[in-house]
Amino acid sequence: MVESFEQILARPTIFRERDVLSPHYLPDVLPHREKEIEKIMLGISPVLRGERPRNLLVYGKTGTGKTCSVKFVAEKLAAMQSSAKVAYINCRIYNSRYRILQKVVKDFLPQFDKAGYGLAYFYEKLLDWVESDGKILIYVLDEIDVVKDIDDLAYTLTRSNDELKKGGVSLIGISNKLSFKEKLDPRSRSSLFETEMVFAPYTSYQLKEILKQRAAKGFADGAIDEAAVNLAAAIAAQDNGDARYALKLLLKAGEIADESGAKLATDAHVEQARRSVDEDVSFEAISTLPRHQQIVLCALASLQLEGRSYSRLSGNGNGNGNGNGSSGSNGLLSGEVYEKYVQLSRKFRAEARSVRWYREYLSDLEMLGLIAMEDSGKGQRGHTRFIRLSYSPEKVIGLIESSVFGEKGALDA
């Protein structure tokens, strides 16, 4: 029998405040990021004297507290009397110079956010607004590395400060990729990022402290076993010190305990949560990947489903005898995957990128844990790499088809 909402709400739960366990929750205190927060505050502090802060680039792997720390400082700044206005922008959504300027206009000058207006219109309106009373506009660009025309954006921000008689524009860029700056035009590099800082991954001890803080507020008294907290921290520490992952493990463990009617979340629930969260995190990452990286994944998944057409590159040309050309770990040749990527690009209505870009995509996908790569071993002709998909090829293809085309089976058409 279908329950009513009242009955569902009346169910017992081990949670006190579930949202506290969300990676997006901003606590009053950020453990083990005091030095980084102080450095960001020092960088922004000139704005309190009416001066333009230096541009800042914040690096670090996913789940190292970059975004939380910047938002934490932005909230402290908002509590001060200053001329500063902070525009936080998620570049996964607003991934071009035009969309970024349009978003800032929408947030601060909604009366000018009208369909059909070009980049110059938004640019001029923002300049007038900043100059009207000498504001300092600070762009916080989260995942700045996915901005398609970052060099054009750098030019626009630099030009803004050249044209303003009062006020100024500054930038805080947040990126998961340490190699991001290398792709920029040298002029953009020198003008955009005057100060840099790197967030190191959390240690197991630090993750444990973070989880204890959240668990104390998120779970009811006595509803979470200390062993569960320790295990979630240890698992996440092995996975590059990712606090977001640790929090998802703890939240999912609590949900599993709730659904089973348990009054205590244990390490056994964390182990159950691990399998579910691993897949959720990976598929969330796949759905937000740039188009060409999705196509590369789709190419790899398609080849794994079809079976290889190439034999293994061996010294005597006889392969390894299994007929699928794998490296012994069911890997696919990098060149073969590239050919499939070029072929699928046409179906995705995209122009295939060069081999150099393809290698960049592979590096990014490996960093995210979506693929595994290994160099060819002894007895291989030339130098190549074998690639393996880390997840079910059927699920990967289905997810990408749904994300790009809005329906499964679109690539078979």
Secondary structure, DSSP 8 states (H G I E B T S, - for coil): ----HHHHHHS--SBS-GGGGSTT---S--TT-HHHHHHHHHHHGGGGGT-----EEEEE-TTSSHHHHHHHHHHHHHTS-SSEEEEEEETTTS-SHHHHHHHHHHHH-GGG--TT--HHHHHHHHHHHHHHTT-EEEEEEETGGG-TTHHHHHHHHHHHHHH-SS-EEEEEEEES-TTGGGGS-HHHHHHH-SEEEEE----HHHHHHHHHHHHHHHB-TT-B-HHHHHHHHHHHHHTTT-HHHHHHHHHHHHHHHHHTT-SSB-HHHHHHHHHHHHHHHHHHHHHTS-HHHHHHHHHHHHHHHH--SS----TTS-TTSSSS---SS--EEHHHHHHHHHHHHHHTT-----HHHHHHHHHHHHHTTSEEEEE--TT-SS--EEEEESS-HHHHHHHHHHHHHSSTTGGG-
